[in-house]
Amino acid sequence: MKLIDDYVNEYIDRNMEYLIDEWGLATQRDATDFRKRIQRLEQEVHPLGEFETLASERLSRLEARLKKLKEERL
């Protein structure tokens, strides 16, 4: 049985990168990078919310101006 265990261990060691890619496995580094990416995204969410609010207000003002211009044309 030791011979089979040694063979399997050697196979895994030689082909670890291929196995990770083929099976879509994550490494410790991937998990760490993922945590960092999530933290960065969470920091960006608040400013995007502010931008959405400001853009919506500006769009409402533009729509009101357009409506007024159309009414004046008639």
N, CA, C and O atoms as a GROMACS GRO file, in nm:
protein
  296
    1MET      N    1   0.082  -0.120   0.000
    1MET     CA    2   0.000   0.000   0.000
    1MET      C    3   0.087   0.127   0.000
    1MET      O    4   0.049   0.229  -0.057
    2LYS      N    5   0.202   0.119   0.065
    2LYS     CA    6   0.294   0.232   0.070
    2LYS      C    7   0.336   0.275  -0.070
    2LYS      O    8   0.350   0.395  -0.096
    3LEU      N    9   0.357   0.180  -0.160
    3LEU     CA   10   0.397   0.211  -0.296
    3LEU      C   11   0.290   0.293  -0.367
    3LEU      O   12   0.321   0.388  -0.438
    4ILE      N   13   0.164   0.255  -0.348
    4ILE     CA   14   0.053   0.329  -0.411
    4ILE      C   15   0.042   0.468  -0.351
    4ILE      O   16   0.024   0.565  -0.424
    5ASP      N   17   0.054   0.480  -0.219
    5ASP     CA   18   0.049   0.611  -0.155
    5ASP      C   19   0.160   0.703  -0.207
    5ASP      O   20   0.136   0.820  -0.235
    6ASP      N   21   0.279   0.648  -0.219
    6ASP     CA   22   0.391   0.728  -0.270
    6ASP      C   23   0.365   0.772  -0.413
    6ASP      O   24   0.392   0.887  -0.449
    7TYR      N   25   0.312   0.683  -0.495
    7TYR     CA   26   0.283   0.716  -0.635
    7TYR      C   27   0.178   0.827  -0.642
    7TYR      O   28   0.193   0.924  -0.717
    8VAL      N   29   0.072   0.813  -0.564
    8VAL     CA   30  -0.035   0.914  -0.565
    8VAL      C   31   0.019   1.048  -0.516
    8VAL      O   32  -0.012   1.151  -0.575
    9ASN      N   33   0.097   1.047  -0.411
    9ASN     CA   34   0.155   1.172  -0.360
    9ASN      C   35   0.245   1.238  -0.463
    9ASN      O   36   0.238   1.360  -0.481
   10GLU      N   37   0.328   1.161  -0.531
   10GLU     CA   38   0.415   1.217  -0.635
   10GLU      C   39   0.332   1.273  -0.750
   10GLU      O   40   0.363   1.380  -0.803
   11TYR      N   41   0.229   1.201  -0.788
   11TYR     CA   42   0.142   1.248  -0.898
   11TYR      C   43   0.078   1.382  -0.862
   11TYR      O   44   0.077   1.475  -0.942
   12ILE      N   45   0.026   1.389  -0.742
   12ILE     CA   46  -0.039   1.513  -0.698
   12ILE      C   47   0.063   1.626  -0.693
   12ILE      O   48   0.035   1.736  -0.740
   13ASP      N   49   0.180   1.600  -0.637
   13ASP     CA   50   0.283   1.704  -0.629
   13ASP      C   51   0.322   1.755  -0.768
   13ASP      O   52   0.336   1.875  -0.787
   14ARG      N   53   0.338   1.664  -0.864
   14ARG     CA   54   0.378   1.704  -0.999
   14ARG      C   55   0.267   1.779  -1.073
   14ARG      O   56   0.294   1.866  -1.155
   15ASN      N   57   0.144   1.746  -1.043
   15ASN     CA   58   0.032   1.801  -1.121
   15ASN      C   59  -0.060   1.893  -1.043
   15ASN      O   60  -0.172   1.917  -1.086
   16MET      N   61  -0.015   1.945  -0.930
   16MET     CA   62  -0.102   2.026  -0.844
   16MET      C   63  -0.160   2.146  -0.917
   16MET      O   64  -0.281   2.169  -0.910
   17GLU      N   65  -0.078   2.223  -0.988
   17GLU     CA   66  -0.130   2.342  -1.058
   17GLU      C   67  -0.236   2.302  -1.160
   17GLU      O   68  -0.340   2.367  -1.170
   18TYR      N   69  -0.210   2.196  -1.236
   18TYR     CA   70  -0.306   2.149  -1.335
   18TYR      C   71  -0.436   2.105  -1.268
   18TYR      O   72  -0.545   2.138  -1.316
   19LEU      N   73  -0.426   2.033  -1.158
   19LEU     CA   74  -0.546   1.986  -1.088
   19LEU      C   75  -0.627   2.103  -1.033
   19LEU      O   76  -0.750   2.103  -1.039
   20ILE      N   77  -0.558   2.203  -0.980
   20ILE     CA   78  -0.627   2.322  -0.927
   20ILE      C   79  -0.704   2.390  -1.040
   20ILE      O   80  -0.820   2.426  -1.024
   21ASP      N   81  -0.637   2.409  -1.155
   21ASP     CA   82  -0.704   2.472  -1.270
   21ASP      C   83  -0.819   2.387  -1.323
   21ASP      O   84  -0.928   2.439  -1.347
   22GLU      N   85  -0.794   2.259  -1.341
   22GLU     CA   86  -0.895   2.170  -1.399
   22GLU      C   87  -1.020   2.161  -1.312
   22GLU      O   88  -1.132   2.162  -1.364
   23TRP      N   89  -1.002   2.152  -1.183
   23TRP     CA   90  -1.116   2.135  -1.093
   23TRP      C   91  -1.170   2.269  -1.041
   23TRP      O   92  -1.268   2.272  -0.968
   24GLY      N   93  -1.105   2.379  -1.080
   24GLY     CA   94  -1.152   2.510  -1.037
   24GLY      C   95  -1.137   2.531  -0.888
   24GLY      O   96  -1.219   2.597  -0.824
   25LEU      N   97  -1.031   2.475  -0.832
   25LEU     CA   98  -1.008   2.485  -0.688
   25LEU      C   99  -0.944   2.620  -0.654
   25LEU      O  100  -0.876   2.680  -0.737
   26ALA      N  101  -0.967   2.666  -0.534
   26ALA     CA  102  -0.908   2.791  -0.488
   26ALA      C  103  -0.790   2.760  -0.398
   26ALA      O  104  -0.792   2.664  -0.320
   27THR      N  105  -0.689   2.843  -0.408
   27THR     CA  106  -0.574   2.829  -0.321
   27THR      C  107  -0.588   2.926  -0.204
   27THR      O  108  -0.678   3.011  -0.205
   28GLN      N  109  -0.502   2.915  -0.106
   28GLN     CA  110  -0.503   3.008   0.007
   28GLN      C  111  -0.483   3.150  -0.044
   28GLN      O  112  -0.548   3.243   0.004
   29ARG      N  113  -0.393   3.167  -0.142
   29ARG     CA  114  -0.368   3.301  -0.198
   29ARG      C  115  -0.495   3.355  -0.265
   29ARG      O  116  -0.526   3.473  -0.252
   30ASP      N  117  -0.568   3.269  -0.336
   30ASP     CA  118  -0.692   3.312  -0.399
   30ASP      C  119  -0.791   3.361  -0.294
   30ASP      O  120  -0.857   3.464  -0.313
   31ALA      N  121  -0.801   3.288  -0.184
   31ALA     CA  122  -0.895   3.326  -0.079
   31ALA      C  123  -0.855   3.459  -0.016
   31ALA      O  124  -0.940   3.543   0.014
   32THR      N  125  -0.725   3.478   0.005
   32THR     CA  126  -0.677   3.604   0.062
   32THR      C  127  -0.704   3.719  -0.034
   32THR      O  128  -0.753   3.824   0.006
   33ASP      N  129  -0.673   3.698  -0.162
   33ASP     CA  130  -0.700   3.801  -0.262
   33ASP      C  131  -0.849   3.832  -0.269
   33ASP      O  132  -0.887   3.948  -0.284
   34PHE      N  133  -0.932   3.730  -0.257
   34PHE     CA  134  -1.077   3.750  -0.262
   34PHE      C  135  -1.122   3.839  -0.148
   34PHE      O  136  -1.203   3.930  -0.167
   35ARG      N  137  -1.069   3.814  -0.028
   35ARG     CA  138  -1.106   3.897   0.087
   35ARG      C  139  -1.067   4.043   0.063
   35ARG      O  140  -1.144   4.134   0.094
   36LYS      N  141  -0.948   4.065   0.009
   36LYS     CA  142  -0.902   4.201  -0.018
   36LYS      C  143  -0.990   4.268  -0.124
   36LYS      O  144  -1.024   4.386  -0.111
   37ARG      N  145  -1.027   4.193  -0.228
   37ARG     CA  146  -1.112   4.249  -0.333
   37ARG      C  147  -1.249   4.285  -0.277
   37ARG      O  148  -1.306   4.389  -0.312
   38ILE      N  149  -1.303   4.200  -0.191
   38ILE     CA  150  -1.434   4.230  -0.129
   38ILE      C  151  -1.425   4.357  -0.045
   38ILE      O  152  -1.516   4.440  -0.050
   39GLN      N  153  -1.319   4.372   0.032
   39GLN     CA  154  -1.302   4.492   0.114
   39GLN      C  155  -1.295   4.617   0.028
   39GLN      O  156  -1.356   4.719   0.061
   40ARG      N  157  -1.222   4.610  -0.084
   40ARG     CA  158  -1.214   4.726  -0.174
   40ARG      C  159  -1.350   4.759  -0.233
   40ARG      O  160  -1.387   4.876  -0.242
   41LEU      N  161  -1.424   4.657  -0.274
   41LEU     CA  162  -1.557   4.679  -0.331
   41LEU      C  163  -1.651   4.740  -0.228
   41LEU      O  164  -1.729   4.830  -0.260
   42GLU      N  165  -1.643   4.692  -0.105
   42GLU     CA  166  -1.728   4.747   0.000
   42GLU      C  167  -1.698   4.894   0.024
   42GLU      O  168  -1.789   4.972   0.054
   43GLN      N  169  -1.572   4.934   0.011
   43GLN     CA  170  -1.534   5.074   0.027
   43GLN      C  171  -1.586   5.159  -0.088
   43GLN      O  172  -1.612   5.278  -0.069
   44GLU      N  173  -1.602   5.100  -0.206
   44GLU     CA  174  -1.648   5.175  -0.322
   44GLU      C  175  -1.799   5.188  -0.329
   44GLU      O  176  -1.850   5.273  -0.403
   45VAL      N  177  -1.872   5.109  -0.254
   45VAL     CA  178  -2.018   5.108  -0.262
   45VAL      C  179  -2.076   5.241  -0.216
   45VAL      O  180  -2.166   5.294  -0.281
   46HIS      N  181  -2.028   5.294  -0.106
   46HIS     CA  182  -2.085   5.417  -0.051
   46HIS      C  183  -2.073   5.535  -0.149
   46HIS      O  184  -2.173   5.603  -0.175
   47PRO      N  185  -1.954   5.560  -0.205
   47PRO     CA  186  -1.945   5.669  -0.303
   47PRO      C  187  -2.036   5.647  -0.424
   47PRO      O  188  -2.089   5.743  -0.480
   48LEU      N  189  -2.054   5.524  -0.466
   48LEU     CA  190  -2.142   5.497  -0.579
   48LEU      C  191  -2.286   5.530  -0.545
   48LEU      O  192  -2.361   5.579  -0.630
   49GLY      N  193  -2.325   5.504  -0.421
   49GLY     CA  194  -2.461   5.539  -0.377
   49GLY      C  195  -2.482   5.689  -0.380
   49GLY      O  196  -2.587   5.737  -0.422
   50GLU      N  197  -2.380   5.763  -0.337
   50GLU     CA  198  -2.388   5.910  -0.341
   50GLU      C  199  -2.398   5.959  -0.485
   50GLU      O  200  -2.476   6.048  -0.516
   51PHE      N  201  -2.318   5.899  -0.573
   51PHE     CA  202  -2.322   5.937  -0.714
   51PHE      C  203  -2.460   5.911  -0.772
   51PHE      O  204  -2.513   5.994  -0.846
   52GLU      N  205  -2.518   5.798  -0.739
   52GLU     CA  206  -2.650   5.763  -0.791
   52GLU      C  207  -2.754   5.866  -0.746
   52GLU      O  208  -2.839   5.907  -0.825
   53THR      N  209  -2.746   5.907  -0.621
   53THR     CA  210  -2.840   6.007  -0.569
   53THR      C  211  -2.823   6.140  -0.642
   53THR      O  212  -2.921   6.200  -0.685
   54LEU      N  213  -2.698   6.185  -0.656
   54LEU     CA  214  -2.673   6.312  -0.724
   54LEU      C  215  -2.714   6.306  -0.871
   54LEU      O  216  -2.773   6.402  -0.923
   55ALA      N  217  -2.685   6.196  -0.937
   55ALA     CA  218  -2.722   6.182  -1.078
   55ALA      C  219  -2.874   6.181  -1.094
   55ALA      O  220  -2.927   6.240  -1.188
   56SER      N  221  -2.942   6.116  -1.003
   56SER     CA  222  -3.088   6.111  -1.010
   56SER      C  223  -3.147   6.250  -0.991
   56SER      O  224  -3.241   6.288  -1.061
   57GLU      N  225  -3.094   6.326  -0.896
   57GLU     CA  226  -3.142   6.463  -0.873
   57GLU      C  227  -3.117   6.550  -0.996
   57GLU      O  228  -3.204   6.627  -1.037
   58ARG      N  229  -2.999   6.536  -1.054
   58ARG     CA  230  -2.966   6.616  -1.172
   58ARG      C  231  -3.056   6.579  -1.289
   58ARG      O  232  -3.103   6.666  -1.362
   59LEU      N  233  -3.080   6.451  -1.307
   59LEU     CA  234  -3.169   6.407  -1.414
   59LEU      C  235  -3.310   6.462  -1.394
   59LEU      O  236  -3.374   6.503  -1.490
   60SER      N  237  -3.356   6.463  -1.272
   60SER     CA  238  -3.490   6.519  -1.245
   60SER      C  239  -3.496   6.667  -1.281
   60SER      O  240  -3.594   6.713  -1.339
   61ARG      N  241  -3.389   6.741  -1.246
   61ARG     CA  242  -3.386   6.884  -1.283
   61ARG      C  243  -3.383   6.902  -1.434
   61ARG      O  244  -3.451   6.990  -1.487
   62LEU      N  245  -3.306   6.820  -1.504
   62LEU     CA  246  -3.299   6.829  -1.650
   62LEU      C  247  -3.435   6.796  -1.714
   62LEU      O  248  -3.477   6.862  -1.808
   63GLU      N  249  -3.500   6.695  -1.661
   63GLU     CA  250  -3.633   6.660  -1.713
   63GLU      C  251  -3.732   6.773  -1.689
   63GLU      O  252  -3.816   6.800  -1.775
   64ALA      N  253  -3.724   6.839  -1.574
   64ALA     CA  254  -3.813   6.952  -1.545
   64ALA      C  255  -3.786   7.067  -1.641
   64ALA      O  256  -3.878   7.131  -1.690
   65ARG      N  257  -3.658   7.094  -1.668
   65ARG     CA  258  -3.624   7.200  -1.763
   65ARG      C  259  -3.674   7.167  -1.903
   65ARG      O  260  -3.726   7.254  -1.973
   66LEU      N  261  -3.659   7.041  -1.943
   66LEU     CA  262  -3.707   6.999  -2.075
   66LEU      C  263  -3.858   7.016  -2.086
   66LEU      O  264  -3.909   7.064  -2.187
   67LYS      N  265  -3.927   6.976  -1.982
   67LYS     CA  266  -4.074   6.991  -1.982
   67LYS      C  267  -4.113   7.138  -1.994
   67LYS      O  268  -4.205   7.172  -2.068
   68LYS      N  269  -4.042   7.224  -1.921
   68LYS     CA  270  -4.071   7.367  -1.925
   68LYS      C  271  -4.045   7.423  -2.066
   68LYS      O  272  -4.124   7.503  -2.116
   69LEU      N  273  -3.934   7.380  -2.128
   69LEU     CA  274  -3.902   7.428  -2.262
   69LEU      C  275  -4.008   7.382  -2.365
   69LEU      O  276  -4.045   7.457  -2.455
   70LYS      N  277  -4.055   7.260  -2.349
   70LYS     CA  278  -4.158   7.210  -2.440
   70LYS      C  279  -4.288   7.287  -2.421
   70LYS      O  280  -4.357   7.316  -2.519
   71GLU      N  281  -4.321   7.320  -2.299
   71GLU     CA  282  -4.443   7.395  -2.273
   71GLU      C  283  -4.434   7.536  -2.329
   71GLU      O  284  -4.533   7.590  -2.379
   72GLU      N  285  -4.316   7.597  -2.321
   72GLU     CA  286  -4.297   7.731  -2.373
   72GLU      C  287  -4.304   7.735  -2.524
   72GLU      O  288  -4.344   7.836  -2.583
   73ARG      N  289  -4.266   7.625  -2.589
   73ARG     CA  290  -4.271   7.617  -2.735
   73ARG      C  291  -4.413   7.614  -2.786
   73ARG      O  292  -4.442   7.660  -2.897
   74LEU      N  293  -4.501   7.558  -2.706
   74LEU     CA  294  -4.640   7.547  -2.750
   74LEU      C  295  -4.712   7.673  -2.734
   74LEU      O  296  -4.830   7.681  -2.766
   0.00000   0.00000   0.00000
